[in-house]
């Protein structure tokens, strides 16, 4: 269990509450620039997810605060005989709050089964950017899809009143289950092995932004599609999916998109986490 509450103090965002019990924890906070946005790195000292592991994260970003949340390294899921590994994450964003959720890639190895559920509740004035990269791990025969299952579910709700009432903005489900059929063909992975996703929720999301991001992604060695959600109380979601055969190529593509948003909306430089 990992809990993190971010609040605004002066011109900086800080952690007003931190708690961990079990494997997950965060490193000391740092600031990548003078914007006041705080960056926390989630660490799993165990190094990987195994069968029947359950990791729970609870993140709250208070009014006007800004958080960049990333991981120290890739999330590796090894063989999970008996039961799947699971991560559950609850996120709450206050008025004018901002969250960039930018983990390293998820790597599923042979006979791995993994489920991830992320539930986000935000206000119409909040800003959310979530990235995800899914890659197959090494297998003895060199084949790409030797894992059992990857199931990712993102539920995003917008609070529209003071009584805690919310409306569903997006329900994003991704299920890759290689043993059930050929996932490499048309209508699924299209011959690619790596998948990248980007979810953006912000009042400034519109068709013009979707078109601009599409123009950026068309220059990359990947196949990409972008769609918009409906609007609720003036805020709209954007979902980008990209297929490639390279982790580096997917990361470059998502990085180009997030760099545009960081510079245009917040006057920040492209993200450089300097992990290596």
N, C-alpha and C positions, 0 to 999 in steps of 0.2 A: 504494500500500500504506500502510495506517495501522494502527499497533499502539498499544494503550492498556491498561495494567495498573493497576488501582486496588487500593490496600491501605489498611488501617485503621492510623492512627497517632494514639495518644491518643484524643481525642474527635472526630477528623476523618478523613475519607477523603481520600487524596491519590493522585497518580499516581506509582507506583514505577518505571514504565517508559513512555516515549513515543518513538515512532519514526514517521517518515513518509518516503515516497519516491514522488514523483509529485505529482499534483494535490491530493489530500485532505490536510488537516491540521486541528489543533484550536486554538481560541483559548485564551488563558490561563484557568485554572480560576476559578470563582467560587462563592460559597455564598449561596443564596437565603434561608436562615434559619439558626437556631442548632442545627439537627439534626445537623450534621456531614456531611450529604450533599453531595458535590461535583458541580458541574454543568460539563460540557464541551460546547462547541459545535463541530460539524464544519463545516468551510468547504471549498468547492470554488471556488478563485479563477477557474477557467475559466467558471463561471457556469451550465454546462449539461452534459448528457451527449449525446454524438454517436455516430454509427455506429462500431462495433468498440471503443468505450471499455470498459475493464474496471477496476472499482474494487473493491479488496479491503480489508475491515476485519476486524481481529482484536481482540476486546475481552475482557478478563478482569477480573472483580470478585472479589477475594479474600475470605477468611473475615471475616465481620462488616462488610465495607465496603459503601458505598452510592453509587451513581452515577446521575445524571440525564444522559442523553445526548440532545442535540437537534441540529438543523441551523440554520445561519444564515438560510436562506431556503428556498423551495420547491425541490424537485428537478425540474428542467425537462429533458425529453427531446425534442430536436428531431428533424428528419428523419434517418433512419438508413439511407441507401441502402447496399446491399451486405451489411450485417451489423447485428445488434442491439447495443444498449448493455446492459451487465450490471453488477450489483453483487452481490458475494458477501460475506457477513458471518458470522463465527464468534464465538459468545459462550459464555463459560464462567463459571458462578457457583459460588462456594465455599459452605461451610456458613454459613448466616445471612446470605449476601450478598443485596443488593438492587439491581435495575436497573430504571429507568424509561426506556424508549426512546420518545421523543416527537418524531419528526421533523416538519417542516412537510410540506405536502401534496406529492404526486407529480403532476406535470402532464405529460401526454403530448400532444404537438402532432401536427399532420397528418403522416402517413407515418412516425410514430415506432414503433419496436419496442424493448421494454424487458423485461429479465428480472432478477429479484431473488431471491436464495437466501439464507435466513437459517437457520443451524444453531445451536441453543441446547442446551447441556448444563448441567444444574443439579442441585443436591442437594435432598432432600426439605424441608430447612429454608430453601431460597432463596425469594426473592420476585421475580417478573417481571411487569412491565406493559409491553406493546408496543402502540403505536397506529399506525395507517396511514390516510391519506386519499388517495384516487385521484380526480383531476378531469381532465376533458378540456380541452385547450388551445384557443386561438383558431384558427379556420380561415376562409379567405376567404368561404365560403358560409354561415358561421354555424352549421353543423351541429356536433353535440357529439362524434360518434364518428368522427373522421377518422384516428385513429391505427391502426397495423397490428396491434399486439399488446401486451398487458401480461400478464406471467406472474409471479406472486408465489408463492413456496414457503417455508413456515416449517416446520422440523422441530425438535421439542422432545423432548429425552430426559432422563430422570431417572437419575442415578447412584445405584445402590442398594447398592453395596459399596465396599470399599477398593481393589479391584483394577482400578478403572476400568470395570467392567461397567455397562451402562446399559440401560434399557428405554424403548421409544418411548411417549411420552405423547400426542403429537398430531402429525399431519401435515396441514398446512393448505395447500391449493392453491387459487389463484385464477387463472383464465385468462379474459381478455376479448380476443376476436379479432373485431372488427367486420366485416372483409371476408368472414368465413366464414358470416355470417348475421345476422339481426336480433337485436341484443343488448338492444334496448329493451323487448322484449315480456314477456309473462307467463312466470314461472319464471326470469327472469334479472334485468334491471335494472328491470322493472316500470314503465317509463315515466320512470325517474329517470336522472340523468346522473352523480351523485357517489356514491362509495361510501366508507364509513368502517368500519374494523375495529379491534377491541380484543381483545387476548389477555392473559389474566391467569392466572398459575400461582402458587399459594400454598396452604399447608396450611389457610388459613382460607376458601378458596373452597368454597361448598356451594350447595344449592338455594335456601336462604333468601336468600343474596346475589344469586343470579341473579334471583329474584323481585323483589328490591328494585331492582336495576338496570333490570329491565323496567318497573317502575313509574315510574322516573325518565325513561326514554326515551319512554314512552307520551305524555308531556306535550309532546314536541317535534314539529316539523313534518317527520317522517321515518318511514320504515317500518323497524322493527328486529326482529331475531331473536337469541335468546341460547341457547346450548347448552353443556352441560358435557361434559368428557372423562371417561374412567375415572380412578380414583385409583390412584396408585402410591406405596407406602411412606408413605401419609398425605397426599400432596399431590395436588391436583386442578387441572385447567385449565378456564378459561371462555373461550368465543369469542363475541364480539358482532359482528354485521354490521348496518350501517345504510345505507339508501338515501335520498338527498335530491337536491334540485336546487340546493343552495347549499353552498359550502365553509364559510361562516360557521355555518350551521345544524349541519353535521356536527361542526365543531370545538366548538360549544357543547354538543352532546350528549356527545361523548367527554370534554370537560372536566368536565361534571357527574358523569360516572361516575368519572373518576380523582380528582376532588375528594373524593368520598365515601370512596374507598380511602385517600387520603393522610391525611384527618382521622381516620378510624376506626382505622386500623392504625398510624399513625406520629405522630399529633397535629400534622400540618402543615397550613398554609393551602392554599387552591386554588393551582394552579400559575400563576405570572405570570412569563413569561420576558422581558417588556419588550423585545421585539426592535424595536418600531416607535415 
